[in-house]
Amino acid sequence: MGMMRLVIRRLIIIPLLLVVLSFFVFLCLHLAPGDPARRLAGPRATENEVELIRIANGLDKPVYVQYLRWLIGWPGPEENIPLENVYVPGGVLRGDFGRSMETHEPISKEILDRLPVTLEVTVLALLIATGVGLLLGITAALKRGTIVDYLSTTGSLFGLSMPSFWLGLMMILVLSYKLGWIAPAYDGSFTYLIWPAIALGAYHTASVARMTRSSMLEVLGQDYIRTARVKGLSERAVIWKHGLRNALIPIVTILLLQIPWLFGGTVILEKVFSIPGMGSLMFERIILRDYFVVQGIFLVFVVLTVFANLLADILYAYINPKVRYE
Amino acid sequence: MFTTFTEWARKKWTSPAARKFRRNKLALAGLVIVSIIVFCAVFADFVAPYDPIEKVGPKLAPPSRQFLLGTDVAGRDILSRIIYGTRTGLMIGLTVVGLWAVIGVPLGLIAGYYGGKIDYVVMRAADSFYAFPQLVFVLAISGLFRPGLDTIVIALGIIGWPLYARVVRGKVLEVKAEEYVEAARAFGEKDRNIIVRHVFPNCLAPIIVVLTLGLPTAILVTSALSFLGFGVSPPTAEWGCDLSSARGYMADQWWWATSVGLAIVITVLGFNFLGDGLRDALDPRLRY
């Protein structure tokens, strides 16, 4: 019951949040120096041609009109304007992200082509971070003070201190150049993505392991764990049912905070492993000052983050019954 | 004045927190690493064997007596560039962390002390920044505005403060309930004075801890951005920048990328050790 209420409350907030964040994304572009109309018309265009492009894309209108057109596609371009001059997003809500100033292709298509591989790397990294991190943390907590604990704890500190892009470079150096196991650049296969995912997830694995260890140690010292033991529950039931379930709360919090960073990290590792994802598209177009593409990718990352956070919130409420009745 | 300082130092050095810190081997290791790095950064002109920007030898020479870590593609000494890189890295990192502190600490103090609507607004703003892909934001801003170091530092400053505001706010809530704050209020002291004289000094411990742990994050992020070609531009000696040049020569000159990366790892590790030790000594319950 409470669970449903939480989900519904979140679902009401999310559109609001998205409107605020989308306005922010729009504003970033609007405040940026440089004239999109001039960029579109090209360096040799006359003042007159630039003006025509400006009017065709509604860039002469007040900010709020431009934002409305950008968000919902209304008011659209006037009847007599040739469509080949229109580049501005005609309603991102309707999936019209505009056209690239560089390739003249629809941006939504360009992004959709690049999105899957980016998502694959991110999700893989998240799975690795959660799985390996939990395992390491639990082992360290249960074997407190032994060599296993020591290795896992120090290893985690190294993981937290390693730049993901350097880790990726070292993987290529050893696995590709020295051992010849993998190609030095993305070969299009899914299994290859495990490597960038490990490099990307290393930091998060380490922080999950650290949090799991400290939170497990805290929980295992609590009265109810002692009670469970006294009741004669098996050690396994004590650890998995009572221990981990309660220890998970701070762990999920940490994961939740790191999802946005994970998306940022993907962008870097795409460059290291030459993966043609959304991140590499963003770089290519930043250099070419292809405004609407950069803006579109920015927006997609923001929306992905918001939904990832929603999922994490629901998971959080599922683990921690207290939240549901807040 | 000198005696008071030595007395103060002795008192600090023998306090329970300091004793706890001194017993922590990792923390001491961190302190040593950080000291060495700060020394290198300050005295780079004396520590580094060569000028970091001048061509001093053949291109891509392997490590030798003359060039301990070899030379890079422009015939510059790699070791000297790494040493000068500590200066660049620390300066950028400190600027970013400074921005986080300047924005986050006052907001946290105000939100925690006044509570109510102000608290609500500040913390909701902090939440929405949390739920934002920080790195993507910085990239988009530097792409849409002017690519360059200052744009990146400012964008990072804008995006990173919520953590600091949150930690400070949490501590303020604790401090606010203390008797000395209530006493000061009973005496009719102004809110501003109470915050500056009583609340802020008692929040210093967690602030020092999160800032120490924030510095390695700032260094990692800025070097990543330079690696991508968005921060520092060549020929400045900067680790991320050098890594991106070294990337193309990994097959044959593996020591170049390896040593530059290790410099980052050691620096970040040192600050993490130190920060962890400071937390255990000053504010063990702080979750970060």
HADDOCK unambig.tbl for C-alpha pairs under 7 A between the chains (distance, minus, plus):
assign (segid A and resid 29 and name CA) (segid B and resid 144 and name CA) 6.43 0.50 0.50
assign (segid A and resid 32 and name CA) (segid B and resid 144 and name CA) 5.66 0.50 0.50
assign (segid A and resid 32 and name CA) (segid B and resid 145 and name CA) 5.01 0.50 0.50
assign (segid A and resid 33 and name CA) (segid B and resid 145 and name CA) 5.97 0.50 0.50
assign (segid A and resid 158 and name CA) (segid B and resid 269 and name CA) 6.70 0.50 0.50
assign (segid A and resid 161 and name CA) (segid B and resid 265 and name CA) 5.46 0.50 0.50
assign (segid A and resid 161 and name CA) (segid B and resid 268 and name CA) 5.24 0.50 0.50
assign (segid A and resid 161 and name CA) (segid B and resid 269 and name CA) 5.18 0.50 0.50
assign (segid A and resid 162 and name CA) (segid B and resid 265 and name CA) 5.33 0.50 0.50
assign (segid A and resid 163 and name CA) (segid B and resid 220 and name CA) 6.03 0.50 0.50
assign (segid A and resid 166 and name CA) (segid B and resid 261 and name CA) 5.98 0.50 0.50
assign (segid A and resid 173 and name CA) (segid B and resid 250 and name CA) 6.25 0.50 0.50
assign (segid A and resid 173 and name CA) (segid B and resid 251 and name CA) 6.71 0.50 0.50
assign (segid A and resid 177 and name CA) (segid B and resid 251 and name CA) 5.65 0.50 0.50
assign (segid A and resid 257 and name CA) (segid B and resid 130 and name CA) 6.78 0.50 0.50
assign (segid A and resid 260 and name CA) (segid B and resid 131 and name CA) 6.49 0.50 0.50
assign (segid A and resid 260 and name CA) (segid B and resid 132 and name CA) 5.87 0.50 0.50
assign (segid A and resid 260 and name CA) (segid B and resid 133 and name CA) 4.20 0.50 0.50
assign (segid A and resid 260 and name CA) (segid B and resid 134 and name CA) 6.53 0.50 0.50
assign (segid A and resid 261 and name CA) (segid B and resid 133 and name CA) 6.06 0.50 0.50
assign (segid A and resid 261 and name CA) (segid B and resid 134 and name CA) 6.47 0.50 0.50
assign (segid A and resid 261 and name CA) (segid B and resid 135 and name CA) 6.74 0.50 0.50
assign (segid A and resid 263 and name CA) (segid B and resid 133 and name CA) 6.47 0.50 0.50
assign (segid A and resid 264 and name CA) (segid B and resid 133 and name CA) 6.25 0.50 0.50
assign (segid A and resid 264 and name CA) (segid B and resid 134 and name CA) 6.82 0.50 0.50
assign (segid A and resid 264 and name CA) (segid B and resid 135 and name CA) 4.70 0.50 0.50
assign (segid A and resid 264 and name CA) (segid B and resid 136 and name CA) 5.32 0.50 0.50
assign (segid A and resid 286 and name CA) (segid B and resid 143 and name CA) 4.83 0.50 0.50
assign (segid A and resid 289 and name CA) (segid B and resid 143 and name CA) 6.97 0.50 0.50
assign (segid A and resid 291 and name CA) (segid B and resid 144 and name CA) 6.62 0.50 0.50
assign (segid A and resid 294 and name CA) (segid B and resid 140 and name CA) 6.37 0.50 0.50
assign (segid A and resid 298 and name CA) (segid B and resid 136 and name CA) 6.57 0.50 0.50
assign (segid A and resid 298 and name CA) (segid B and resid 137 and name CA) 6.98 0.50 0.50
assign (segid A and resid 298 and name CA) (segid B and resid 140 and name CA) 6.53 0.50 0.50
assign (segid A and resid 301 and name CA) (segid B and resid 133 and name CA) 6.78 0.50 0.50
assign (segid A and resid 302 and name CA) (segid B and resid 132 and name CA) 6.16 0.50 0.50
assign (segid A and resid 302 and name CA) (segid B and resid 133 and name CA) 6.29 0.50 0.50
assign (segid A and resid 305 and name CA) (segid B and resid 131 and name CA) 6.47 0.50 0.50
assign (segid A and resid 305 and name CA) (segid B and resid 132 and name CA) 6.55 0.50 0.50
assign (segid A and resid 305 and name CA) (segid B and resid 133 and name CA) 6.63 0.50 0.50
assign (segid A and resid 306 and name CA) (segid B and resid 131 and name CA) 6.38 0.50 0.50
assign (segid A and resid 309 and name CA) (segid B and resid 131 and name CA) 6.99 0.50 0.50
